[in-house]
Amino acid sequence: MSESDLVRRFNLERHPIRGHAMRISGAWQKLREHQDYPPAVRQLLGEAIGAVVLLAATLKFNGTITLQLQGKGLVNLLVAQCTHDFKVRGMARHDTIEAEPEFRSLAGEGTIVVTVEAPDRASSYQGVVPITGNSLAECLEAYFVQSEQLPTRVSLAASPIAVSGMLVQRIPGEGGKAIDPAALESAWMKADHALAALAPAELLEDDVELRLVRMFGDDEVRVFGGNAVTFECRCSRERVANVLRSLGVEEVRSVIAEQGAVTVTCEFCQKPYKFDSIDAEQLFATVPPQGSQTIN
């Protein structure tokens, strides 16, 4: 894991404005170890990973949050997923891409679905917003307005090396503290304009504190300790073994006789799991665990 693979919370000490900043490098490259996307798709997937990490940072309970883009553009399916303890994975399916299309050509008409799954079913929910605007960040802002009714600004950036993002929210006053409406509006406009002016190259820089101070000036920005973000897919050789057991020994032997080995590739991370004839015989020589699992 890279030292910079972190998501960090911050707030403006004198105003009810809070936010999260994230940057990952090692986790982002590990996520794509077995994937080869065109540059435009890679960038969109990176922005989605940044978005889902920022979404997970706003959770106040244990669970998994999934961002899914379902459109009629060149990218017909994109899924980014993050747990409450910031384990991420993601994938995209796309048509042939020859040029460098813009966001609307990639996404097309469709929806962005945000699903939160929690052990406590009462905390689970799903939000759906149409694909609007000219970026994934704008779609995420629309989601927050719809789901939380909080003014929110989002900025996302992705390169082959790193993914970075920032989310800033204006929240209701707490604890009965007196709030100067004019001062709050001024601070929010400053935050809004600063985030809008933040170039992707600046966002991808590693120094969060300096960036925030530069953005918000002397508004006493307080940055909290970070949480590590890591790549983790649910696939494993054991899960694949259970899938093969469920197919039966004759089916697996038939594939091996025809192809020399049976290979199962994870839908999410594209990691291949290869079983030759010796592996297969050992597979069926052991007593399978109760139940079977699939890779998802």
N, C-alpha and C positions, 0 to 999 in steps of 0.2 A: 504494500500500500504506500502511495506517495504521501509525504508529509503534508501536502497541500490538499489532500482529499478530505475536505471538511465542509460542514454546513454550520454557520454561526448566526446567532441571534443578536440583534442590536436594537437600541431605541434612542430617541432623542430625550434627554433627561428633563427638559423643560416643557415638552409638548407630548400629547398622547399620540405619538407617531412611533411605530415599531416596524421591524422588518427582519428579513433573513438574507444572508449572502452565502452562496455556495461556490465551490470550485473543486473539480475533480480532474485528475490526470491519469494516475495509475488505474483506477477503477474503470474509467472510460475506455482506456486502451485494452484492458482485460476483457471488458464486455464485448469488444469487437474482434477478439483474437481469432475467431473462426468465421467471421463475417467479412464480406467485401462489398460495400455499398458504393454507388456513385457519389461523388462529392456532395451534390445537393441533398440526396437522401440521408447521407451520413450527418450532414449539418442539421437537418430537421429532426433526426432521431436524437442527436446530441441535445438539441434544445428541449425536446420532450423529456429526456432524462433530467435535465436541469429543472424543468417545470415540476416534475413529479417529486423530486427531492425537496423543492420549496414547499410543495403541497404537504408532503409528509412532515415537514418542520412545523406546520401549523396544527398538527394533530395533538390532541390533549389526552389521548388514550392509545393503547396498543392496537395495532391493526396493520392492514396492508392497503395501500392506495394504488389504484391503477388508472392511468390516463390512456384512453383509446381514441385514436382518430379513425373515423370511418367516413371516407369521402369517395367522390367519383373522379378524383384526379389521377395523376401518375402514381401516387402512393395510395394504394387502395386499402391498406391496413397498416396501422402503426400502433404498437403497444409499448408503454413504458410503465414499470412497476417499481415501487419502493415500499419497504416495510417501515414500521415506526422506529426501528433501530438502524435505518438507513442502509439496507442491503438492496442493491438495485440490479435490474436486468431489463432488457428491451429488445425489440425486433421490429422489422418493417418488411412489407411486401410491396413490390412496385413493378410497374411496366418498364419496358425498355426506355432508357433516358439517354439522349444523345447530347442535348445542349445543357445549359445551366438555368433551369426554370425557376420562376419566382414561387413564393409560397402558395399563391392561389392556384397556380397550375399544378403544383405538387398535391395540394389538399383537395382542390375541387369543391363541389357542393357536398355538404354532408354535415356531420355532427362530431363534436368532441364529448366523450362520455367519461366522467370521473366517478369511479366506484370506490367506496371505502368499505372494506370487509373487516369486521371486528369480532372477537370472541363474544362480546356482549352484543347480541343482535340489535338491541335498541340503538346502538351507536353506528350501525351500518346504514349506509345511504348511497344514493346514486344521483348525480347531477348531469344534465344534458344541456349543452349549449350549441347553437349552430356555428359552423365555421364562418367567421366574419373577419373583416379587417384584412390587413396585409401581413400578419405575422401570427405565430403561435402565441406570443406574449399578449397580443391584443385579445385573442380568444380566452386566455387565462384570466385576464382582467374582467372580461364579461362574465366568466364563471363566478368570480368572487362577488361581483355586484349581485348576481342572481342568488347565490347560495348563502352569502353572509351579509349582504347589504352593506359592505364596507368599501369605501373608496380605496382602490388598490392599483398600484403601478408595478409593472413587471418588465424586466429587461433580461434577455437571454442571449448567449453567444456560444458558439461551438467551433472548434477547429479539430484537425486530426489529433492534436496533442491533448487538448483540454476542453472541458465544458465549464461554463461559469454562468451564474444567474444572480439576480437580486430582486427581492420583493419588498415593497414598502406599503404599509397600510396606515390609514388614519382611523383610530379607534375611539369609541366613546370615552369620555372622561371617567376616571375611577376615583372611588373613595371620597366623593363630594368635594374634590379639589376645585378651587375657582379657576376658570379658564377664560383667558382674554380671547374672545372670538377673532378679533383682528390679528392678534399675534399668531394664533393657531392657523388662520387662513394664510398668513404670510409664510409661516414655516412649511405648510403643506405645499404651497405653490413653489417654494424653493426646492423642496424634495422632488416634486413633480417635474419641474424644469431640469433639475440636475440629472435625474434618471433618464429623461428624454434625450438629453445631450450627451449621454455616456456612449461613446463609440465601442463597438465590439472588441477592438484591440485593448481598450482601457479596461473593459469588464473582465477580460481574460488575464489581467495582471493578478499577481498572487497576494499583494499586500492589501488586505481588506481595510485595516484601520486607516492607513493613509488615504485610501480611496474615499472612505466615508467622510473623513475630515475635510478632504478637498471638495467633496460634494456638498456637505452641509455646513461648512465653515465652523464657527465657534458655538454651535448649538449644543455643545456638550454631548457628543455622541458616545454612548456606552456600548462597547462590544463585549459580549459574553464568550465564555469558553466554547470551543467547537466540538461537534460530534463527528466522528469518523464515518466516512461513506465508503462502502466496499461493494465490489461486484460479487453477487452470489446467485447462481442459477439453481433451480430445484432438481435438475437432472443429476443422475449418478449412474454408475455401472450397475449398482444393485437394482435400481428401478428399471433399467433396461432389461436386466436379467429376468425380472418378474414379468415384463411384457412378453419376452420370448417364451417363458414357461407357459404363459396363457395361450400362446399360439399352438403349443403342442410339439412333441419331439419330431413327428413325421414332417410337419410343415417346415420346421427349422432345418432338418436334414435335407429336405428337398431344395431349399434355397442355397444351402452350402454346396450341394452336389452340382448345382447349376452355375453358381457364381464363385465358389471357392471359400466364401465366408458370408456371414450376414452382418450388415452394418445398419445401425439405427442412429439417426441424426436428431439431436434435440431441436425442436421447433423454435425455441427461443434463442439459444446461443449458438446453434449450428455445430456444436461439438459432436464429432462422430464416435460411436462406440462399436468396435469391431469384434466379432466373435468368430473364431475359426472352428474347425471340426473338433479339435481337442477341447476348446472352451465349451462348445455345445454339449459334448458328452458329459463333461464335469457338471454342467448346468443341470442336466436332467438326472445325474447320478445322486445329486443332493436332494434332500427333502425341501420342497419349496415352502416359504412362509405362508401362513394363511392369508387368503385374499390376494389380489393382484393390483398392480399400480400401473398407471400410464404416465407418460411424460407430458407435462403441460406447463 
